[in-house]
Amino acid sequence: MTYFAHSPINTFPVLTPHHDMTHWHLTLARARTQFVVECQGSDIVIQFNQMKAWQVAKTVAWSVWLLCAPLLFMAGLTGAIQAFYYEIDEALNPGFYRVPVSTPALPAPELITRLEAAHPELKVWYIQSAARPGRTAMMTTEPRGTTPLANDTFYVDPATGREVGARLWGRCCLERENFANWTYELHHSLTIGEPGRWLMGIAALVGIAACITLLGQGARRRDRRSLIAAALALPSLVFAVTCVDMNLADEVFKPSVSLFSKVTPDVYTLRGRMTGGFGERRLSYADALYIGKVEGLMRGYGDMVGELYYSYGYNFYGMAYGYRDPSGLGNHWLYLDGQTGRVIGGRFPGEGTAGDRFIQFQLPIHSGRIGGTLTKTLVCLLGLMIAGIAAFSLFRGYRQFRALYDRVRTG
């Protein structure tokens, strides 16, 4: 005779006879959930003892964790790779980053003009200047019409505008030119866009709940196993919080932070609230760069604009004072209206409300750039640890399910 029982996935069934051999107790040892099979003549009566609330909660939590474990494994593994994105990408594609040292670099607007002239089917929306002699400038583009581009990211010699490399961002999968960008998209959105972004954000929320639970158990029990789990949970909790900001910033993170401190709206939020439209684009890249340099000198940021972009959807320019992805909290940013050239916002590291400053820490911590190579190495190791914990959880869950299935099947 086969008995089937719905049971917690972290339990093992044990079938034992009652002393008078008329009752058989199927006990799920760890959860203390009991199925009583009673023989009454030719009839068999099965009684189910009600599970306690904490037992149900434990079962549900473990089930949710197992459902999210594949996502956390993916996030941890790809996050470890992304901690050294530029180093890995340059090692795989040195031609995208290095050029012979020659004459001084051309202005960014001139490089944009030359690339758009060579490729009339596209328009440049972002340029990253060369960090030093012998390095390339990078531009990202979008189509002028509806025809998809074969390549949307271009690397050029900053002294001549000569194209030295091109690729399509996020193209699958493991080829040298695609690996780093594809793993970035896999890390952020599973390469499926908005649904993937939400899934990764939800997985991060589950990770936060798991870390808080482990910290609570460590504080309550204080045995060796609980304390080790709590020690691993603490850095994982910090990292999980940053993951929510990366994936669900507007939906979850900023509204949560705003409960404790005012959060200054970013330029996209402010533009989105405008009801009269954004006006016409009257500033060229050269105009925006000139105004940006003047504003930078007036504000004490200097006139070195390392990144420059134009938002076609919201009609404004953004520029960073310094080269991309420095250590610490990052560069100062200013945003200029594309019609009038007036400053409409900015990003000022270390300034603003307590909520603003808390949010400013999230990306540098998440990427590991906050402390340079040391913190990037720690983030890489943390990602590998999270991937390892998720893989172990899946293996353990599989063994428990298999053991329960085998016992039920054999009666």
Secondary structure, DSSP 8 states (H G I E B T S, - for coil): --------TT--EEEEE-TTSSEEEEEETTTTEEEEEEEETTEEEEEE----HHHHHHHHHHHHHHHHHHHHHHHHHHHHHHTTHHHHHHHH-GGGTB----S----HHHHHHHHHHH-TTEEEEEEE--SSTTB-EEEEEEESSSS--S--EEEE-TTT--EEEEE-TT--SSSTTTHHHHHHHHHHHTTSSHHHHHHHHHHHHHHHHHHHHHHHHHHHH--HHHHHHHHHHHHHHHHHHHHHHHHSIIIIIHHHHTTTS-----HHHHHHT-SS--------HHHHHHHHHHHHHHHTS-S-EEEEEEETTTTEEEEEESSSS-STT--EEEEEETTT--EEEEE-TT-S-HHHHHHHHHHHHHHTGGGTHHHHHHHHHHHHHHHHHHHHHHHHHHHHHHHHHHHHHH-
